[in-house]
Amino acid sequence: MLSSSSFRLPAETPRLKHQIVIVGGGSGGITVAARLLRSAGGKKLDVAIVEPSTRHYYQPAWTLVGAGTFRLEDTVKPEADVIPPGASWIQERVAEFHPAENLLVMSSGLEVAYEYLVVAAGIQINWNGVPGLAECIGKDGVCSNYSFDTVTSTWETLRKFQGGTAIFTQPAGAIKCGGAPQKICYLAEDFIRKRGLRDKSRIIYASPGTAIFSVEKYRKVLEEVVERKGIETMFRHNLIGIREATKEAVFENLDTKEIVPIKYDMLHVTPPQSAPDFISQSPLADEHGWVEVDQYNLQHKRFPNVFSLGDCSSLPTSKTGAAIRKQAPVLVKNLLAHKAGKPLEARYNGYTSCPVVTGYGKMVLAEFDYNHEPVESFPFNQAKERWTMWILKKYILPPLYWSGMLKGLV
């Protein structure tokens, strides 16, 4: 962890200064920037967004892309198109945080000073976290929905599948959209069945967890889905390696430590994930590498002018875009309150949402809080597979994201 107190740079080092600096131009960063600039007096705020990427992705649709029912090109837009009017875009990569000096250092050496800092840098995909994965992803039956560059390999693999063993994995630890690994499993089973190959196929869902879902109300219906589809579950099993030459997925039984190799014809891998290295190695990190914030007001526990939300934060809830939608207004209200010398009264209750697609045209909409209690948006039982929820997922949520959430309107 870097020591901020001893930090010094030469006087000639180039420097920018902004009132509010947001690290990350993804869902969290753009939504917060838009809300800040729309807030009372927002026109007077000097907001800058640090984001190196030239593209912005709508990642929730990648499950549908992998199942051949959504166009990949509709999940991406130029980053310049989503930067809110009035915000400055610093197209750089953060190398170091120095919160005691209210300073960031970019990989180019550029310094960026701030009065307030918002960290919304997302999560890091560790493709090298499973030996063999980086070498064989996208070929010979190994695929993943977890990046723009690999998601089409899932659909290609699924279309070529002629029967055999299809394995779908979830890693240990936090991941973005915790329900995504099982969504593609359900869609793949549906596709395989419709092609008349189900009797020739073994479908396995492997997870380090103890159950298919953490919230009892939704767990019950998803257990029924698993049973109806004839999916084999391997709970308490973590993928620890891929043997490309023999097409074997190697699992560890987390209870017995037994090593379990299984031959595959299709292997969909959800790679291990973590806080980005430049965060986990910084003074902002907690013992697990996440930005250490209060779970209710989203303020950093040690640096009061720092706030964080989304996947890189320590908030103990599922890492989803829906969670960010509820976190962003809380963060904005509390940042502005702190700036005005007022108490931080806005509270985030841990709300998150997981639209669990259970087949083509079917979806369960799970919504819950920190206590794993349902917090549902619609006046009907959402723990039921519905076509209307599929319509919500495929046709309503994407434009709501691009034209509503990223504009600070919803």
N, C-alpha and C positions, 0 to 999 in steps of 0.2 A: 504494500500500500504506500502511495507516495506521501511524503511529508509536505504539507502545504506551507508550513511556517517558515521553512528555510528556502523557499523558492525565490529566485532572482533571474531576470533576463537582462541582456545588454540594453543600454538606453536606446540604441538605434533599431531595435526590433519593431517592425510595423505593428500598429495597434488600431483596433476599432473600439468604439464604445457605444453601447445601446442601453436603453432603460430596462427592457425585458428581453432576455435572450432565451430562445427555445431550442434545445438540442434535439433534433429529429423532425423530419418533415413527413412522417407517416400519419396514421389516423389521429393519434393523440396530439402531436405537435400542430398539425394544421387546424384541427378542431379548436384547440385552445387559442391559437393565434386569431382565428376568425371570431371567436367569442370575445376575446379581449378588445379587438378593434370595433366590435359592435356594441360594447358595453357603454354605459353612461360615461361620457368624456373620453371614449375610446380613440377619437381622432387626435387627442393630445398625447396618446401613448406612442412611444418609440419601440416597436417590436421587430426583432430580427429572428430569423429561422436559420439554424445551421443544419444543412442537409447536403451531402455530397452527390446523391443520386439524381439523375436527370429524369427518372421515371417513378411514378406513384402507382401502386398496385391495390386493387380491390381483392384481397386474398380470400375472403370467405367464399368466393365463387370457384376457387380452384378445385374444390371437391366435385363440383358439377362439370368442370372442364375435364377432369380425370375420368369422369363417367360418360363423356361424349355428349353432354346435353347443355353446354354453354361454350360460347366462343372465347378462346384465349385472348384475342385482341380486345374484347370488351372488358377485360380486367385490368387494363393499363391505360394511363394517360401521361402526358408530359408533366413533370413536376411543376414546371412554370405555370401550367394551367390551374393548379390547385393552390398556389401561394396566394393568400388573401390580399386584396388591394390594400395598400398602406403598409404592408410588411416588407422588410428588407430580407433578401435571400442571400445568405453567405454560403456559397457552394464550396464548402471545405469539410474536412473530416477532423473531428475532435481527437486530439492525442492525449491531452492532460486536463484535469480539473484542478483548480486551486481555489477552493471556496473561501478560505480565510482571506484571500486577496480579491475575491469577487472577479476571478479571471479564468478564462479558458485559453488553452494553447492548441492551435491547429497543427496538423501533421506538416504543413508547409512552414511552420514557425510563426505564423500570424497570431497575435494576441487579440482576444476579444474580451473587453471588460463589460461588466453588467452591474445593474442595481438589483435585479431579480433574475433568477435562473429557473427555467422549467426543463426538466429532463424527461424526454419522451422518445427514447432511442430504440425502443423495440426489444426484440430478443435475438439471440445469436443462434444460428443453426450450425451444429457441429457435425459436419459430414464425416469428419475423421474420428468421431466418437465411437463408431463401430468398425473394427478392423475389417477391411475388404469392401466397405460400402462405397467409399469415394471412387474406388477403382471400377466397380461394376454397375453403378447407378445408371439407369437408362439403357441397359442392354441385357440380353439373355434372361429376360423375365423379371429383372429387378427394377423397381420403379418407385416414384414418390410424388405425392401431390404438394410437397412442402417447398417448392420453389417454382418461379415462373419458367425457369429453364428445364425443369424436369417433369412438370405436370403432364405434358402431352405424352410422356413415356407411359404413363398409367393407362391412358386410353388405347395407345398402340399395343401395349401388352395384353390388355383385356380383349381387344378385337382378335388378336392372334391366338388366344388361349383356346385349346381344343380339349380340355379336360386334364385331370391330374390334381396336384395339390396347390392351392392358392393360400398364401399366408399373409396376414395383415398384422403389423406390429405397432405397439405403443411403447415408448421408452420410459425408464424411470425418471422422476423429476418433473418439473414444470415444463409445459409446452404451450405454444399458442393454440387456441381452440382445442381444448381437451377432448371434445367429442369427434373431431375430424377423423381420427384413425378408424373408428367404428363406422362412420358414415360411408366411407368408400367400400368398406367390407360389405355393408348391406346392399349398396348399389351394384357392386360386382356380382354378388349372389343373385340378385334380380336379373342382371344381364345374362349371366351364365344359364340361369333357369329358362329364360325366354329363348335362348338359342338351342335348347334341348340337350344341354350338356351337364345338367345338374347331377344325374345319376353316375356320370363319369368323373365327378369332381369331389374333392375333399376340401372344405373351406375352414380355415383355422384363424381365430382371433387370439393373439397372444399379448398379454398385458401384465405389468408388474403389480397391478392393483389386485384387490380382493373381490371386486364386483364390477359389473358392467357400467354402473353409474353411481355417483356418490349420494344423490338425493333419492330417498326411498320412493316417492311418488312416481318418478320417471324411471327408476330402476325396475319397477315391477313390469311396466309395459315393454321396456327394452329386453327384459329377460324373456318375455313372451315372443318378441320378434326373433330373438336368437333361437329359441326352441322351434318356432314355426319354420324358420329357414334352414334348420339343421346345421347351424354353425357350431363347430367345436371351439370351446373356450379353454384357453390355457392361462389361467390367472397365476400370479406370482412367478411369471416367467419373463425374463429380460433378454432381449437380443444382444449378444456379446460378440458376434462375428459372422461373417459370410464367407463360405468356401466356394469361390467362383468355379474352380475346376470341377468340383463334384456337385455343384448346385445344392449346397446344404446351408440352411440357416441354423446357427448355433445359439442355443438358449441356455441361460443359467436358471435353475430353480432357486429362487431367492430364499426359500425355507430350508431346503436340503443341501443346497450348493451343488446339486447334480448337474452335469453338463449334458444337454439334450440336443443332438443334431437332428434336423428334419429336412429331408429332400423336398425341394420346391420346384414347381413349374412356373409359378408366379409368386413374387415376393414384394409386397408393398411395404416400404419401410418409412416409419415416422422417425426421423433422426433425433438423437439427443439434442437438447437445447439448454441454453444458459444465459445469464446476463452477459452483455457484450464485454469483451476483455477490457476495453478502455474505461468501463464503469466499475467492473469488479475489482480492478487494480487501483481504484481511486479512493480518495478520502470520503466520498459520498456513500460507499458501499457498506452494507451490513455483513455479517459473518458468512452469508451465503452468496454475496456478490451483487445483490439487488440494491437499488437506491433506497436508503433507509428512511421511510416516511411513516407518519402517523396514519393508521389505517382509516381514520374517520375524516381528518381534515386535509390530508395529502401534503402536509408540510414536513420538510426534513426534520428529523429529530435533533440534529446538532447544529444545523445551519438554517436559521429561520427565514432567510431570504431565498431559500431553495425549495422548490416544489417538484413533485414527480407524479406521473400517472402512466397507466398502460403496462405493457409487458415487462419493461425494465424495472418497474417499481416493486417494492416489497409487499404490496397490498395482497393479503391472503385470500385471493379469489381467483376464479378461472380467468385466464388471459384471453379476452375476446374483445372484438370491436364494440359489442353492445355494452360491455363494462366501461369502456372508454367514453361512450356516449353519456353515461351517467356520472362518470368521474369528472369530465371536463367542466361542467358548470359549477361543481363544488370547488374545484381548484381555482377557477377564475374568480369566483366570489371571495374565496379566502385570500388569494393573492392581493386582490384590490382592497380588501379589508385591512390586511397587514400594511399595505402601502399607505392607507389613510389613518393608521394608528388605531384601528378598531379591533374588537375581538373576532376571532375566526369562528363564526357560528354555523356555517354550512357544513353538513354532514353527509358522508357517503356510507351507505349501509351494506356495501359489498355486493350490490346487484350485479348479476351477470346473466347472460342468455346463451343458450346453446341450441340452435336449430338442428335437431338430430334427424337428418334425412334417413328414412328407413327403406327406401326403394324409389323407383321412378314414380312420381306423383304422390308420394306419401312423406309426411314429416310430423315429428313430435317437437313442439316448441317448449323447451325447458327453460324456465326463468326462476332464479332463486337468489338468496342473499348470503351474508356471511354465516348465518346459522343453518344453511342448507334447507331453509324453508322456502316453499314456492312463493314467488312474487309475480303473479301472472297479469298480463296486459289485457286479456280478452275475457268476456263474460261467459266462458264455457270451459270445460275440462280440457286443459292443454296436454294432459298425459294420455293422449289418444292420437293415433295416426290419422292425419287429415289431409285431404287434397288441397283444401284452402290454405293450409300452412305451407305446402309446397309452392303454391302460387306466390305467397308472401316471400319465400326464400328466393325464388328464381326471377320473379318479375317486379316485385315492389321494393325489396331491400336494396338492390343495386342502385337504382336512381335516387332512392332516399339517402344513400350514402354520398353519392357524388354531388347531388344538388341540395341536400339538406344538412347532413351532419358536417361535411367539410366546409359549408358556408356558415356554420355556427347557428343554424336555424332550428335544429331538432336535437 
